[in-house]
Amino acid sequence: MWAVVVAAGSGERFGSQKQYEQLGDRRVLDWAVAGARTVADGVVLVVPADRAGEPEVSVDAVVAGADTRSGSVRSGLRAVPDDVRVVVVHDAARPLAPGSLFAAVVAAVRAGADAAVPGLPVADTVKQVAGGQVVRTIDRTALVTVQTPQAFDATALRSAHAGNADAPDDAALVEAAGGRVDVVPGHPRALKLTGPDDLVVAAALLHDGERLSESDRA
């Protein structure tokens, strides 16, 4: 099993390339790679084109990303050996996703799903709006917010990407192709770093996790 860690973003909303920001004792992308390593035999790291020549000793391949997320995943997928049967795709912007989350999505694919994604229940009331006015209130009980890592049957993922389509995530491409996408319980630690404040939150979560680990050892 291999993983593609997508770290090719320009960081326009963040204000810098957040994947290279320091989080605790390592970079954001290093945390994401370490999470992928809990299940993967090989890891492909997809980086901005201007960083593709920089050595990354913790991965098996470094490739340049594309202009879109889907394009970047395709770049990484091309570096995955053809005989690999399960592929995990993970965003470096979710550095603290726990190993248990990687294991859960992989297990769902090995149990027969074409794809598996982590989902969290929607906590807030959701309203559809048009022209600054509420059109309707949407029943949130059937809604989830989706995270990465996402796991895929390799054949299904390659087939979904064959048309070079773009989508918010790879599961959407598999879904559009008629594949079965299972949802496993998401995890609050798999938060996405969008702005600088999110990095502060991640640092606090990391500190709390380390403190709890020290308490366990005491």
N, C-alpha and C positions, 0 to 999 in steps of 0.2 A: 504494500500500500504506500502511495506517495501523497504528498501535500503540495499545493501551490499557495504560497503566501504572497498576497498582493500588497506591494508597498510602493506603488508607482505614482501616487498622487502628488500634485504640485503643491498642496498645502495652501491654496488660495484663501479659503475660508479661515484656516487656522492662523495664517500669517507667516508660516514657515513650513518646511517639510517635516511634519509632525512625526513621521516614522523614524526620524533620526534624532528626535529630542530625547533627553535623558529622563529615565523613569527609574528611580532607585539607583541600583548599581549597574544598570545596562540601558541600552537604547530601547525605544518603544518596539522597533521591529525585532529586536533580539528576544523580547518576551514572547512575541507572536510565534517566532520560529521555535522557541523552546516548547510552547504549547503543542505545536504541530508534531514535534519530535516525540511526544508521548505516545503517538499511535503510528507515525509514519516511518517507513524504512528509508525514504528519500524525501528531500525537501527542495523545491524550486522557489527561489526568491525573485519576484518581479519588481524591478526598481525603475526610477526615472532614467531616461536614456543617458543623461549626463552623469549618472552614477554607475552605469553598467560595467565600467572597467575597474571599479574598486573591488578589492578582494573581500570576500565574506567566507571565513573559514568554517562557519557553523552550518553551511548548506551544501547541497550537492551540485547546484547549478544556479547561476545568476543570469537573468535575461532582462533585456530592456522592455519596458512597458509600452503601451500604445496611447492614443488620445482618449480612449474610453476605457471604463473598467472591464467591459466584456472583451475588448481587444487585448487588454493586458492579461486577462485570464487565458485567452487563446495563445498568447506568447508563451506563457508558463506551461500550458498544456502540451505544447509542441516539444518541450524538454522532458516530459514524463515518458518513460519507456513504454513501448507499445503493449507489453505483456502485463502491465499493471491492471488489476481488476477493480480497485476502489481508489478514488481520488478525493481528497479533502481540499476544499478551497476556503481559505481564511484571510480576512482582512487584517493587515498589520495594525490598523486603527483600533482593533479590539485586542489590546495586548494582554489583558488579564483573564481571558477565557480559560476556565480551568480544564485540566486534563479529562475530568469526568464528562465534560460536554463534548469533547472530541470523541471519546469512547462511545457516547450515546448515539451520535449521528452515524458513526461507522457501524455500530451494531444494527441499527435500523436498516441500513443498506444491505448488510450481510444477511439480514432476515428476509430480504426480498424487495425492498423499496428501490425505485430508480434514483431517488434523491431523498435526503433527510435534512431538515432544518430545525434549529432551536427557535421556539416561539415563547413570548411572554404575553400574558393577558394584558389587555388595554385597561389601564386604571382610570383614565379620564373619560368624561362624557365626550362623544364624538358627534359633531354636527357637520352636515354638508352645507356649504355656503356658496352663494352666487351673487355677485354684485354687492357684496358687503351685507347681505341679508341671509338669514338661516332659511334653507329650503326644507330640511328635515333633520331630525335627530336619528342617528344610526344606532341600531342595536349592537352594542359592543360585545355581547356574550359570545358571538361567533368570530370575533376578531382577535388576532395576535399581532404583535410586532416581532419581526424576524431578525435574527442575529446570524453571525458566523461564529464558529466553523460550520460549513455545510459539506455533507458527504454525498458522493455520487457513484453509481455504477459507471465505470470508466467509459463503456461503450455508449451509454445513454448520454453522458456529458459530451463526448466527442461529437455524437450525432446532433445534439442540440446546438452545438457551436458551428456545425458544418456550413450553415448559411450565413455566417458572419453577422448575425443579428445582435442588437444591443438590448439590454434589459437591466433593471435595477440590481438583480442578482442572477446567479446561474440557475437557481431553482426555477425562476420564472421562465427561462428558456426551456428547461426540461418539461415544465408544466404545459407550456404552449405546444410542445411536441407530443403531448398526450401521455407523458410519463407520470408515474405515481410518485407523489411527493409526500412523505410522512413528516409529521411535526413531533419533536420531542420537547420536553420542558426546557425552556431557556434558563439562563443564569444571570443574576444582576451584575456579577463581576465582568461579564462580557460586554460591558458598556462600550460605546463607540466614542472615540476622541474626535470631536468636531471643532471645538474652540479651546482656547487656552484654559478656561475654567475646568474643562473635562480632564485635563492633565492633572490639575490640582486634586480633583476627586479621585482619580486613579492612584495618585501618590498616597492619598489618605487610606484608600482600600488596601494598597500594598503594605503600608505601615501597620494597619490593623491586623492583616493576615500574618505578618512577621511577629507581631506582639503575641498573637494567639498561639503561634507555633512555639515561641519561647516559653509560654505558660504551660503548654503541653509537656515540654521537656523538663520543667521544674519539678 
